[in-house]
Amino acid sequence: MRLSAGLFRAIILVLFIALLGGCTPAYTPRLVDADAIDGSFVLVRVPPLSQYPDYPTGCESVTAVMALHHAGISVGVDDFVDDYLPCDDRFYEADGLLYGPDPYVVFIGDPRSTCSYGCMAPVIETALRSCMDREKRVTNTTGEELTSLCRNYVDNGIPVILWATMEMRPVGSGKMWFLPDGRQFIWPAGEHCLLLVGYNEKEYVFNDPRHGATVAYDKKSVEVAYASLGKQSLVVQ
């Protein structure tokens, strides 16, 4: 049976896409057994928490609470969200343009809702400062390189709250709206917050609230994801 030129091209295209698909990174984290690691790891032992099922968009709050627990501050995620996290879900249209909250000022939505967005480091910094006593403090380490965060904090037994992407996938372009000050904003689709707790020669180790476990990602993918979210990070001391 002879194939038409169009059908032949279609088959070649499908095969080409399939071959490309086979080369696509899996972006699968590696589970880390904290009780079975060898001497090549530096690891801060922090009990992991899961954001599911109660906080499907609450990775930032769950990660912050893990850091607070490690710092000796007993607070639940419910209390952190209800008492300290500034939230706003008000969107509106004016002159044909969509306006909405600033994720550097408030959490957009409700961490308990699947229809929410999230927030950036200054919002969690504000919430942390609100719930900490005088003997504790939070440091905004945004802009620091991962190697610096590991040297200055992880090596000294202090985990780091860090913004990256889900499974360290490439960041996407989400919904666009205008902020209250008139600036245009595009939501970084895939935004995620995790607790950096360790590293070795090839990987960075996190308590990932998406998995409710301690997991490792290869260093290069973490570096790219971290940079794509503006190298945002916080430390609770």
N, CA, C and O of each residue as an XYZ file, in Angstrom:
948
protein
N       0.855     -1.199      0.000
C       0.000      0.000      0.000
C       0.886      1.243      0.000
O       1.805      1.373      0.808
N       0.589      2.138     -0.915
C       1.362      3.369     -0.992
C       0.720      4.438     -0.110
O      -0.502      4.581     -0.069
N       1.585      5.195      0.605
C       1.098      6.266      1.465
C       1.116      7.579      0.705
O       2.042      7.858     -0.058
N       0.092      8.375      0.920
C       0.088      9.705      0.332
C       1.181     10.549      0.987
O       1.628     10.258      2.096
N       1.599     11.594      0.282
C       2.641     12.464      0.824
C       2.214     13.089      2.147
O       3.017     13.214      3.072
N       0.929     13.486      2.232
C       0.440     14.106      3.464
C       0.449     13.142      4.629
O       0.850     13.501      5.736
N      -0.004     11.886      4.381
C      -0.033     10.894      5.448
C       1.383     10.537      5.879
O       1.645     10.337      7.064
N       2.287     10.459      4.921
C       3.680     10.135      5.225
C       4.288     11.210      6.125
O       4.975     10.900      7.098
N       4.027     12.484      5.787
C       4.559     13.572      6.611
C       3.963     13.544      8.012
O       4.654     13.827      8.990
N       2.678     13.202      8.109
C       2.028     13.140      9.409
C       2.656     12.059     10.285
O       2.869     12.267     11.480
N       2.953     10.894      9.680
C       3.569      9.805     10.442
C       4.952     10.206     10.920
O       5.321      9.951     12.067
N       5.723     10.841     10.028
C       7.064     11.290     10.410
C       6.990     12.282     11.563
O       7.810     12.231     12.480
N       5.994     13.201     11.523
C       5.841     14.187     12.581
C       5.527     13.516     13.908
O       6.097     13.885     14.935
N       4.621     12.527     13.903
C       4.267     11.823     15.129
C       5.484     11.107     15.708
O       5.718     11.147     16.916
N       6.264     10.449     14.835
C       7.462      9.746     15.303
C       8.478     10.714     15.883
O       9.133     10.413     16.882
N       8.610     11.885     15.251
C       9.551     12.885     15.730
C       9.157     13.395     17.112
O      10.000     13.545     17.996
N       7.848     13.661     17.286
C       7.361     14.123     18.587
C       7.571     13.057     19.642
O       7.942     13.361     20.776
N       7.333     11.790     19.268
C       7.520     10.695     20.217
C       8.973     10.583     20.650
O       9.276     10.352     21.820
N       9.870     10.754     19.672
C      11.290     10.694     20.010
C      11.677     11.834     20.937
O      12.445     11.635     21.879
N      11.158     13.020     20.682
C      11.434     14.142     21.559
C      10.892     13.888     22.951
O      11.534     14.211     23.951
N       9.695     13.303     23.006
C       9.099     13.005     24.294
C       9.956     12.075     25.121
O      10.022     12.200     26.343
N      10.630     11.116     24.436
C      11.478     10.196     25.158
C      12.699     10.871     25.747
O      13.333     10.323     26.649
N      13.043     12.058     25.250
C      14.211     12.774     25.755
C      13.832     13.838     26.781
O      14.707     14.519     27.314
N      12.550     13.988     27.061
C      12.106     15.006     28.000
C      12.438     14.607     29.428
O      12.162     13.472     29.815
N      13.028     15.508     30.239
C      13.348     15.171     31.620
C      12.101     14.761     32.393
O      11.016     15.295     32.162
N      12.259     13.803     33.317
C      11.118     13.290     34.073
C      10.720     14.224     35.200
O       9.568     14.213     35.634
N      11.670     15.047     35.690
C      11.400     15.937     36.816
C      10.816     15.190     37.997
O       9.876     15.662     38.637
N      11.369     14.028     38.285
C      10.906     13.214     39.392
C      11.870     13.348     40.558
O      13.053     13.043     40.405
N      11.404     13.791     41.715
C      12.310     13.910     42.859
C      12.719     12.536     43.370
O      11.990     11.555     43.215
N      13.889     12.484     43.977
C      14.362     11.243     44.578
C      14.102     11.299     46.075
O      14.562     12.216     46.756
N      13.366     10.318     46.587
C      13.092     10.278     48.015
C      14.382     10.039     48.784
O      15.211      9.218     48.390
N      14.542     10.759     49.877
C      15.742     10.638     50.705
C      15.357     10.062     52.056
O      14.496     10.607     52.747
N      15.990      8.969     52.428
C      15.802      8.378     53.752
C      16.819      9.020     54.688
O      18.007      8.702     54.638
N      16.348      9.920     55.538
C      17.253     10.670     56.407
C      18.028      9.765     57.356
O      19.088     10.152     57.848
N      17.517      8.572     57.618
C      18.192      7.653     58.535
C      19.203      6.759     57.827
O      19.896      5.970     58.470
N      19.289      6.882     56.497
C      20.172      5.984     55.752
C      21.152      6.728     54.852
O      21.747      6.123     53.961
N      21.329      8.034     55.069
C      22.243      8.797     54.229
C      23.687      8.537     54.643
O      23.960      8.164     55.784
N      24.608      8.737     53.703
C      26.023      8.527     54.010
C      26.709      9.857     54.291
O      26.069     10.908     54.323
N      28.010      9.793     54.492
C      28.758     10.981     54.883
C      28.912     12.019     53.803
O      29.458     13.093     54.056
N      28.440     11.725     52.585
C      28.554     12.719     51.508
C      27.498     13.810     51.628
O      27.583     14.827     50.940
N      26.511     13.614     52.485
C      25.420     14.570     52.644
C      25.677     15.516     53.811
O      26.228     15.125     54.840
N      25.269     16.764     53.628
C      25.029     17.668     54.744
C      23.521     17.758     54.864
O      22.850     18.088     53.885
N      22.969     17.476     56.026
C      21.515     17.422     56.164
C      21.072     17.995     57.501
O      21.581     17.614     58.555
N      20.109     18.922     57.443
C      19.438     19.427     58.633
C      18.164     18.612     58.796
O      17.313     18.597     57.906
N      18.035     17.946     59.914
C      16.881     17.063     60.115
C      15.681     17.877     60.596
O      15.653     18.377     61.720
N      14.691     17.993     59.707
C      13.456     18.713     59.993
C      12.294     17.799     59.606
O      12.233     17.360     58.458
N      11.374     17.496     60.516
C      10.235     16.649     60.146
C       9.431     17.279     59.010
O       8.988     18.420     59.137
N       9.233     16.558     57.899
C       8.495     17.120     56.768
C       6.998     17.194     57.047
O       6.454     16.380     57.793
N       6.340     18.176     56.442
C       4.887     18.322     56.491
C       4.346     18.314     55.075
O       5.028     18.733     54.139
N       3.116     17.837     54.920
C       2.462     17.833     53.617
C       1.434     18.952     53.536
O       0.774     19.273     54.524
N       1.306     19.535     52.372
C       0.274     20.554     52.171
C      -1.073     19.940     51.820
O      -2.087     20.637     51.794
N      -1.087     18.641     51.549
C      -2.331     17.969     51.149
C      -2.886     17.135     52.300
O      -2.127     16.577     53.092
N      -4.200     17.054     52.388
C      -5.214     17.619     51.481
C      -5.698     19.009     51.881
O      -6.497     19.610     51.163
N      -5.233     19.523     53.003
C      -5.854     20.727     53.565
C      -5.410     22.038     52.924
O      -6.163     23.011     52.937
N      -4.197     22.083     52.361
C      -3.658     23.351     51.857
C      -3.114     23.159     50.439
O      -1.903     23.231     50.230
N      -3.989     22.919     49.472
C      -3.519     22.589     48.117
C      -2.701     23.684     47.456
O      -1.896     23.402     46.569
N      -2.894     24.938     47.875
C      -2.072     26.035     47.350
C      -1.268     26.699     48.464
O      -0.832     27.843     48.331
N      -1.080     25.983     49.543
C      -0.439     26.563     50.727
C       0.994     26.146     50.948
O       1.434     26.044     52.093
N       1.738     25.902     49.876
C       3.127     25.455     50.034
C       3.956     26.457     50.830
O       4.808     26.060     51.626
N       3.716     27.753     50.625
C       4.504     28.763     51.320
C       4.264     28.714     52.837
O       5.205     28.809     53.625
N       3.001     28.565     53.230
C       2.673     28.537     54.649
C       3.167     27.254     55.314
O       3.704     27.294     56.421
N       2.987     26.128     54.646
C       3.440     24.851     55.208
C       4.957     24.851     55.357
O       5.481     24.373     56.363
N       5.665     25.381     54.366
C       7.125     25.457     54.454
C       7.551     26.385     55.581
O       8.489     26.074     56.315
N       6.879     27.515     55.728
C       7.197     28.448     56.811
C       7.009     27.793     58.169
O       7.822     27.990     59.072
N       5.947     27.019     58.319
C       5.682     26.345     59.597
C       6.755     25.304     59.896
O       7.142     25.141     61.054
N       7.242     24.599     58.883
C       8.349     23.660     59.111
C       9.568     24.402     59.651
O      10.229     23.928     60.576
N       9.865     25.568     59.071
C      11.007     26.356     59.538
C      10.788     26.850     60.963
O      11.719     26.861     61.768
N       9.576     27.253     61.272
C       9.256     27.698     62.633
C       9.407     26.556     63.635
O       9.947     26.750     64.724
N       8.939     25.385     63.275
C       9.069     24.235     64.176
C      10.538     23.953     64.463
O      10.914     23.678     65.602
N      11.364     24.022     63.427
C      12.795     23.775     63.634
C      13.412     24.825     64.551
O      14.352     24.535     65.291
N      12.880     26.052     64.500
C      13.378     27.132     65.347
C      12.783     27.086     66.753
O      13.064     27.955     67.578
N      11.960     26.070     67.025
C      11.405     25.910     68.358
C      10.125     26.661     68.613
O       9.723     26.831     69.764
N       9.476     27.114     67.554
C       8.226     27.856     67.694
C       7.067     26.936     67.325
O       6.964     26.484     66.185
N       6.214     26.668     68.272
C       5.100     25.747     68.074
C       3.887     26.501     67.543
O       3.209     27.214     68.282
N       3.629     26.331     66.254
C       2.464     26.954     65.625
C       1.953     26.008     64.549
O       2.747     25.412     63.821
N       0.656     25.865     64.441
C       0.074     25.025     63.408
C      -0.134     25.793     62.123
O      -0.127     27.024     62.116
N      -0.319     25.067     61.037
C      -0.537     25.734     59.748
C      -1.829     26.531     59.781
O      -1.878     27.643     59.254
N      -2.876     25.986     60.388
C      -4.143     26.718     60.490
C      -3.941     28.062     61.182
O      -4.431     29.090     60.713
N      -3.219     28.047     62.298
C      -2.988     29.286     63.039
C      -2.147     30.257     62.227
O      -2.413     31.459     62.223
N      -1.130     29.741     61.538
C      -0.273     30.607     60.733
C      -1.085     31.300     59.647
O      -0.940     32.502     59.422
N      -1.948     30.526     58.970
C      -2.768     31.088     57.891
C      -3.811     32.059     58.430
O      -3.980     33.157     57.899
N      -4.507     31.649     59.484
C      -5.622     32.453     59.983
C      -5.182     33.705     60.735
O      -5.845     34.741     60.670
N      -4.058     33.605     61.451
C      -3.670     34.702     62.340
C      -2.588     35.619     61.778
O      -2.471     36.767     62.207
N      -1.799     35.131     60.828
C      -0.626     35.907     60.425
C      -0.493     36.167     58.920
O       0.146     37.139     58.518
N      -1.085     35.312     58.091
C      -0.884     35.433     56.646
C      -1.852     36.444     56.035
O      -3.063     36.226     56.086
N      -1.360     37.543     55.459
C      -2.263     38.488     54.787
C      -2.738     37.907     53.452
O      -1.929     37.499     52.618
N      -4.046     37.876     53.264
C      -4.633     37.283     52.062
C      -5.569     38.270     51.384
O      -6.150     39.139     52.033
N      -5.709     38.126     50.071
C      -6.623     38.974     49.300
C      -6.963     38.229     48.007
O      -6.069     37.749     47.311
N      -8.245     38.135     47.691
C      -8.655     37.447     46.458
C      -9.484     38.345     45.542
O     -10.225     37.852     44.692
N      -9.359     39.649     45.712
C     -10.217     40.581     44.972
C      -9.619     40.939     43.613
O      -8.590     41.609     43.529
N     -10.274     40.485     42.568
C      -9.957     40.861     41.197
C     -11.131     41.685     40.666
O     -12.277     41.467     41.059
N     -10.839     42.636     39.769
C     -11.914     43.426     39.176
C     -11.459     43.946     37.814
O     -10.264     44.007     37.525
N     -12.424     44.316     36.993
C     -12.129     44.861     35.674
C     -12.427     46.354     35.640
O     -13.401     46.823     36.229
N     -11.570     47.092     34.938
C     -11.765     48.532     34.741
C     -11.216     48.902     33.381
O     -10.062     48.609     33.068
N     -12.039     49.543     32.574
C     -11.642     49.949     31.215
C     -11.133     48.765     30.403
O     -10.200     48.890     29.609
N     -11.762     47.616     30.618
C     -11.397     46.433     29.855
C     -10.148     45.728     30.335
O      -9.702     44.773     29.698
N      -9.566     46.173     31.446
C      -8.348     45.564     31.981
C      -8.650     44.871     33.302
O      -9.509     45.308     34.067
N      -7.929     43.784     33.556
C      -8.103     43.032     34.795
C      -7.094     43.524     35.833
O      -5.895     43.600     35.561
N      -7.592     43.855     37.019
C      -6.754     44.274     38.132
C      -6.867     43.265     39.273
O      -7.914     42.651     39.478
N      -5.760     43.106     40.013
C      -5.778     42.157     41.112
C      -4.702     42.460     42.138
O      -3.966     43.437     42.001
N      -4.607     41.620     43.172
C      -3.673     41.864     44.274
C      -2.221     41.687     43.845
O      -1.923     41.123     42.792
N      -1.333     42.186     44.693
C       0.106     42.086     44.485
C       0.639     40.910     45.313
O       0.547     40.948     46.540
N       1.190     39.868     44.682
C       1.659     38.698     45.437
C       2.906     38.969     46.268
O       3.347     38.103     47.024
N       3.482     40.174     46.135
C       4.581     40.564     47.012
C       4.062     41.285     48.256
O       4.838     41.673     49.130
N       2.730     41.459     48.324
C       2.105     42.132     49.460
C       1.154     41.196     50.205
O       1.065     41.249     51.431
N       0.442     40.335     49.463
C      -0.541     39.433     50.066
C      -0.481     38.064     49.391
O       0.015     37.920     48.273
N      -0.998     37.069     50.099
C      -1.262     35.780     49.466
C      -2.522     35.958     48.635
O      -3.525     36.472     49.130
N      -2.478     35.537     47.378
C      -3.622     35.741     46.501
C      -4.544     34.543     46.602
O      -4.262     33.476     46.057
N      -5.653     34.731     47.310
C      -6.634     33.675     47.490
C      -6.623     33.152     48.911
O      -6.430     33.907     49.863
N      -6.832     31.845     49.047
C      -6.867     31.154     50.332
C      -6.072     29.868     50.175
O      -6.369     29.085     49.272
N      -5.068     29.617     51.020
C      -4.254     28.401     50.880
C      -5.054     27.107     50.934
O      -4.559     26.053     50.536
N      -6.286     27.180     51.423
C      -7.125     25.980     51.503
C      -7.891     25.722     50.209
O      -8.566     24.701     50.082
N      -7.790     26.642     49.247
C      -8.541     26.536     47.993
C      -7.632     26.152     46.834
O      -6.506     26.636     46.722
N      -8.135     25.284     45.983
C      -7.383     24.907     44.784
C      -7.406     26.019     43.735
O      -6.643     25.974     42.771
N      -8.272     27.013     43.915
C      -8.416     28.089     42.936
C      -7.552     29.308     43.266
O      -7.721     30.367     42.661
N      -6.637     29.167     44.211
C      -5.797     30.288     44.615
C      -4.466     30.274     43.864
O      -4.173     29.352     43.103
N      -3.680     31.304     44.093
C      -2.381     31.444     43.437
C      -1.252     31.145     44.417
O      -0.710     30.040     44.423
N      -0.900     32.117     45.239
C       0.221     31.955     46.146
C       0.766     33.314     46.526
O       0.063     34.319     46.427
N       2.035     33.350     46.967
C       2.646     34.619     47.350
C       4.156     34.510     47.261
O       4.709     33.421     47.107
N       4.808     35.651     47.360
C       6.251     35.721     47.276
C       6.858     35.954     48.659
O       6.143     36.090     49.652
N       8.176     35.997     48.702
C       8.900     35.995     49.973
C       8.510     37.125     50.934
O       8.390     36.858     52.129
N       8.305     38.374     50.483
C       7.974     39.426     51.449
C       6.699     39.156     52.249
O       6.581     39.597     53.392
N       5.755     38.442     51.659
C       4.501     38.135     52.364
C       4.770     37.165     53.508
O       4.286     37.364     54.622
N       5.539     36.121     53.234
C       5.866     35.161     54.281
C       6.767     35.801     55.327
O       6.658     35.494     56.514
N       7.652     36.686     54.894
C       8.486     37.417     55.852
C       7.617     38.213     56.827
O       7.859     38.199     58.034
N       6.616     38.900     56.306
C       5.697     39.659     57.156
C       4.977     38.742     58.140
O       4.864     39.059     59.324
N       4.488     37.598     57.640
C       3.771     36.659     58.505
C       4.686     36.086     59.581
O       4.285     35.954     60.737
N       5.906     35.751     59.202
C       6.857     35.198     60.174
C       7.169     36.207     61.264
O       7.188     35.865     62.446
N       7.414     37.449     60.870
C       7.740     38.469     61.861
C       6.570     38.700     62.818
O       6.773     39.037     63.984
N       5.356     38.517     62.323
C       4.177     38.740     63.158
C       4.015     37.681     64.239
O       3.454     37.951     65.301
N       4.509     36.470     63.967
C       4.271     35.386     64.927
C       5.505     35.016     65.749
O       5.459     34.068     66.533
N       6.609     35.751     65.583
C       7.831     35.414     66.304
C       8.007     36.287     67.529
O       7.611     37.452     67.542
N       8.618     35.699     68.579
C       8.873     36.477     69.789
C      10.173     37.269     69.647
O      10.837     37.209     68.612
N      10.521     37.996     70.677
C      11.663     38.907     70.595
C      12.994     38.173     70.463
O      13.961     38.755     69.971
N      13.071     36.934     70.880
C      14.327     36.207     70.857
C      14.593     35.554     69.507
O      15.674     35.013     69.275
N      13.611     35.605     68.627
C      13.773     34.988     67.307
C      13.767     36.072     66.244
O      13.311     37.190     66.479
N      14.273     35.729     65.087
C      14.239     36.702     64.002
C      14.230     36.000     62.653
O      14.631     34.842     62.534
N      13.769     36.715     61.648
C      13.741     36.209     60.280
C      14.655     37.064     59.426
O      14.693     38.285     59.571
N      15.397     36.413     58.526
C      16.307     37.119     57.633
C      15.854     36.902     56.198
O      15.671     35.765     55.766
N      15.673     37.988     55.463
C      15.345     37.878     54.044
C      16.662     37.720     53.291
O      17.449     38.662     53.191
N      16.887     36.535     52.770
C      18.141     36.214     52.083
C      17.974     36.212     50.567
O      18.788     35.636     49.845
N      16.911     36.863     50.091
C      16.660     36.930     48.651
C      17.874     37.507     47.920
O      18.460     38.506     48.335
N      18.230     36.841     46.814
C      19.367     37.277     46.022
C      20.623     36.468     46.264
O      21.544     36.494     45.448
N      20.674     35.741     47.388
C      21.858     34.932     47.667
C      21.889     33.688     46.788
O      20.849     33.113     46.470
N      23.086     33.283     46.402
C      23.251     32.070     45.622
C      23.021     30.848     46.505
O      23.178     30.907     47.724
N      22.649     29.748     45.874
C      22.405     28.514     46.624
C      23.646     28.071     47.394
O      23.543     27.611     48.531
N      24.804     28.209     46.781
C      26.025     27.814     47.483
C      26.237     28.647     48.743
O      26.717     28.137     49.756
N      25.879     29.921     48.681
C      25.996     30.794     49.842
C      24.991     30.405     50.925
O      25.323     30.387     52.110
N      23.767     30.097     50.514
C      22.752     29.671     51.480
C      23.183     28.397     52.200
O      22.982     28.253     53.406
N      23.774     27.484     51.450
C      24.239     26.238     52.069
C      25.392     26.506     53.032
O      25.418     25.969     54.139
N      26.332     27.326     52.617
C      27.512     27.611     53.444
C      27.137     28.385     54.705
O      27.627     28.082     55.793
N      26.266     29.386     54.556
C      25.958     30.261     55.681
C      24.900     29.710     56.620
O      24.878     30.059     57.800
N      24.020     28.851     56.110
C      22.902     28.404     56.929
C      22.815     26.882     57.064
O      22.857     26.363     58.180
N      22.696     26.173     55.966
C      22.538     24.721     56.058
C      23.722     24.082     56.773
O      23.538     23.190     57.601
N      24.937     24.532     56.458
C      26.125     23.997     57.135
C      26.089     24.247     58.642
O      26.749     23.546     59.409
N      25.319     25.243     59.059
C      25.207     25.590     60.474
C      23.900     25.108     61.095
O      23.499     25.576     62.162
N      23.238     24.167     60.416
C      22.044     23.546     60.979
C      20.778     24.365     60.857
O      19.830     24.162     61.616
N      20.750     25.293     59.904
C      19.579     26.160     59.730
C      18.983     25.925     58.342
O      19.663     26.163     57.343
N      17.741     25.466     58.251
C      17.110     25.275     56.934
C      16.717     26.607     56.311
O      16.656     27.629     56.995
N      16.452     26.587     55.007
C      16.149     27.811     54.261
C      14.817     27.665     53.532
O      14.604     26.687     52.816
N      13.926     28.628     53.710
C      12.674     28.697     52.958
C      13.011     29.237     51.575
O      13.595     30.314     51.452
N      12.646     28.498     50.541
C      13.151     28.835     49.200
C      12.052     28.718     48.151
O      11.246     27.788     48.180
N      12.029     29.681     47.217
C      11.047     29.684     46.128
C      11.678     29.080     44.881
O      12.778     29.460     44.479
N      10.973     28.142     44.282
C      11.423     27.521     43.035
C      10.172     27.169     42.235
O       9.239     27.969     42.174
N      10.138     25.998     41.627
C       8.971     25.556     40.873
C       8.631     24.119     41.245
O       9.458     23.409     41.818
N       7.431     23.697     40.924
C       7.012     22.333     41.209
C       7.882     21.343     40.452
O       7.985     21.401     39.227
N       8.510     20.430     41.194
C       9.402     19.419     40.619
C      10.550     20.039     39.818
O      11.178     19.357     39.007
N      10.823     21.309     40.037
C      11.905     22.024     39.353
C      11.695     22.074     37.837
O      12.657     22.103     37.069
N      10.433     22.084     37.419
C      10.124     22.204     35.996
C      10.321     23.646     35.540
O      10.362     24.551     36.373
N      10.444     23.874     34.238
C      10.544     25.255     33.744
C       9.320     26.071     34.143
O       8.193     25.583     34.061
N       9.536     27.299     34.570
C       8.427     28.160     34.957
C       7.605     28.514     33.728
O       8.150     28.683     32.637
N       6.291     28.625     33.906
C       5.413     28.966     32.796
C       4.821     30.355     32.951
O       5.004     31.005     33.980
N       4.115     30.805     31.935
C       3.416     32.090     31.976
C       1.952     31.843     32.295
O       1.229     31.236     31.504
N       1.525     32.310     33.443
C       0.151     32.121     33.864
C      -0.713     33.332     33.544
O      -0.487     34.031     32.557
N      -1.688     33.563     34.379
C      -2.646     34.641     34.174
C      -1.973     36.002     34.292
O      -1.042     36.180     35.078
N      -2.451     36.959     33.505
C      -1.909     38.310     33.542
C      -2.952     39.260     34.117
O      -4.136     39.176     33.792
N      -2.490     40.170     34.980
C      -3.365     41.234     35.469
C      -2.518     42.454     35.824
O      -1.289     42.401     35.784
N      -3.187     43.549     36.171
C      -2.484     44.763     36.575
C      -2.565     44.895     38.094
O      -3.610     44.654     38.698
N      -1.446     45.280     38.696
C      -1.368     45.437     40.142
C      -2.002     46.763     40.557
O      -2.250     47.617     39.706
N      -2.265     46.948     41.843
C      -2.894     48.196     42.292
C      -2.125     49.450     41.899
O      -2.722     50.516     41.748
N      -0.789     49.338     41.729
C      -0.015     50.521     41.336
C       0.061     50.699     39.832
O       0.755     51.595     39.351
N      -0.655     49.845     39.067
C      -0.718     49.985     37.625
C       0.268     49.149     36.846
O       0.195     49.098     35.618
N       1.204     48.479     37.538
C       2.176     47.651     36.834
C       1.524     46.355     36.337
O       0.655     45.789     36.999
N       1.959     45.903     35.167
C       1.480     44.638     34.635
C       2.207     43.490     35.336
O       3.407     43.567     35.598
N       1.462     42.426     35.634
C       2.058     41.273     36.311
C       1.571     39.992     35.645
O       0.390     39.861     35.324
N       2.480     39.054     35.441
C       2.137     37.733     34.911
C       2.506     36.692     35.956
O       3.658     36.619     36.385
N       1.537     35.890     36.365
C       1.787     34.890     37.398
C       2.759     33.822     36.882
O       2.548     33.277     35.798
N       3.823     33.514     37.643
C       4.770     32.467     37.231
C       4.173     31.085     37.487
O       4.244     30.567     38.602
N       3.596     30.503     36.467
C       2.915     29.216     36.618
C       3.912     28.157     37.074
O       5.008     28.036     36.527
N       3.514     27.405     38.072
C       4.385     26.378     38.631
C       5.138     26.839     39.864
O       5.924     26.078     40.426
N       4.910     28.080     40.296
C       5.575     28.610     41.496
C       5.415     27.651     42.665
O       4.342     27.087     42.880
N       6.493     27.474     43.415
C       6.447     26.538     44.538
C       7.432     26.995     45.614
O       8.427     27.659     45.322
N       7.140     26.632     46.846
C       7.988     26.974     47.978
C       8.358     25.692     48.721
O       7.498     24.855     48.996
N       9.644     25.547     49.043
C      10.146     24.347     49.698
C      11.148     24.743     50.781
O      11.600     25.886     50.841
N      11.484     23.778     51.633
C      12.464     24.010     52.681
C      13.769     23.308     52.323
O      13.841     22.079     52.297
N      14.802     24.108     52.046
C      16.122     23.559     51.741
C      16.741     23.045     53.038
O      16.962     23.811     53.975
N      17.020     21.734     53.083
C      17.534     21.124     54.308
C      18.885     20.439     54.126
O      19.476     19.997     55.111
N      19.395     20.335     52.887
C      20.667     19.653     52.726
C      21.172     19.651     51.305
O      20.565     20.224     50.399
N      22.301     18.990     51.135
C      22.906     18.905     49.808
C      24.024     17.873     49.831
O      24.510     17.480     50.892
N      24.422     17.445     48.638
C      25.661     16.691     48.462
C      26.326     17.220     47.196
O      26.001     18.321     46.751
N      27.225     16.481     46.620
C      27.966     16.984     45.465
C      27.075     17.233     44.256
O      27.344     18.139     43.467
N      26.007     16.434     44.098
C      25.206     16.502     42.889
C      23.780     17.001     43.103
O      23.107     17.348     42.131
N      23.303     17.047     44.333
C      21.891     17.319     44.586
C      21.695     18.319     45.717
O      22.542     18.475     46.597
N      20.540     18.996     45.661
C      20.039     19.749     46.800
C      18.866     18.968     47.382
O      18.099     18.341     46.650
N      18.737     19.013     48.697
C      17.730     18.222     49.400
C      16.712     19.162     50.047
O      17.076     20.162     50.666
N      15.444     18.825     49.895
C      14.353     19.666     50.401
C      13.332     18.839     51.174
O      13.131     17.656     50.901
N      12.697     19.481     52.136
C      11.395     19.016     52.590
C      10.382     19.647     51.640
O      10.149     20.855     51.681
N       9.782     18.820     50.786
C       8.875     19.319     49.754
C       7.436     19.096     50.202
O       6.998     17.948     50.284
N       6.679     20.167     50.496
C       5.306     19.993     50.961
C       4.388     19.346     49.933
O       3.339     18.811     50.296
N       4.763     19.384     48.660
C       3.957     18.686     47.646
C       4.003     17.182     47.848
O       3.051     16.476     47.516
N       5.100     16.697     48.386
C       5.281     15.255     48.573
C       5.209     14.851     50.037
O       5.116     13.665     50.356
N       5.251     15.839     50.927
C       5.211     15.512     52.352
C       6.389     14.668     52.769
O       6.264     13.825     53.657
N       7.543     14.880     52.139
C       8.711     14.038     52.365
C       9.975     14.816     52.083
O       9.942     15.918     51.535
N      11.095     14.217     52.469
C      12.406     14.765     52.147
C      12.842     14.189     50.808
O      12.905     12.972     50.633
N      13.145     15.082     49.858
C      13.457     14.644     48.498
C      14.684     15.385     47.987
O      15.056     16.434     48.511
N      15.305     14.821     46.955
C      16.490     15.434     46.349
C      16.229     15.743     44.886
O      15.592     14.966     44.175
N      16.736     16.900     44.443
C      16.692     17.304     43.039
C      18.117     17.608     42.594
O      18.936     18.061     43.393
N      18.415     17.357     41.314
C      19.764     17.645     40.837
C      20.027     19.146     40.893
O      19.123     19.961     40.709
N      21.274     19.486     41.150
C      21.635     20.875     41.433
C      21.290     21.828     40.294
O      20.804     22.933     40.534
N      21.538     21.406     39.061
C      21.313     22.309     37.940
C      19.848     22.692     37.821
O      19.531     23.862     37.608
N      18.949     21.723     37.954
C      17.523     22.035     37.827
C      17.061     22.949     38.949
O      16.205     23.807     38.735
N      17.616     22.776     40.143
C      17.267     23.656     41.264
C      17.772     25.071     41.000
O      17.050     26.043     41.228
N      18.988     25.187     40.528
C      19.553     26.507     40.256
C      18.721     27.273     39.238
O      18.494     28.472     39.398
N      18.262     26.585     38.186
C      17.450     27.226     37.155
C      16.091     27.638     37.722
O      15.631     28.754     37.486
N      15.450     26.735     38.470
C      14.129     27.035     39.037
C      14.206     28.158     40.058
O      13.341     29.034     40.090
N      15.226     28.135     40.880
C      15.426     29.175     41.900
C      15.617     30.543     41.240
O      15.029     31.534     41.672
N      16.432     30.589     40.206
C      16.669     31.847     39.498
C      15.409     32.348     38.809
O      15.173     33.555     38.750
N      14.598     31.432     38.285
C      13.388     31.830     37.559
C      12.356     32.484     38.454
O      11.475     33.188     37.961
N      12.444     32.269     39.763
C      11.542     32.923     40.730
C      12.228     34.080     41.434
O      11.756     34.530     42.478
N      13.320     34.565     40.889
C      13.964     35.750     41.439
C      14.881     35.500     42.617
O      15.187     36.427     43.367
N      15.333     34.244     42.798
C      16.242     33.870     43.901
C      15.700     34.357     45.253
O      16.392     35.027     46.020
N      14.440     33.996     45.511
C      13.796     34.405     46.764
C      14.021     33.351     47.842
O      13.861     32.155     47.601
N      14.393     33.815     49.033
C      14.587     32.896     50.150
C      14.509     33.654     51.480
O      14.714     34.866     51.549
N      14.204     32.893     52.521
C      14.091     33.432     53.876
C      14.702     32.439     54.851
O      14.742     31.236     54.593
N      15.179     32.963     55.978
C      15.744     32.101     57.014
C      15.140     32.487     58.364
O      15.047     33.667     58.702
N      14.733     31.478     59.124
C      14.263     31.689     60.497
C      15.377     31.263     61.443
O      15.818     30.113     61.421
N      15.830     32.199     62.275
C      16.932     31.903     63.212
C      16.459     32.072     64.644
O      17.235     31.870     65.578
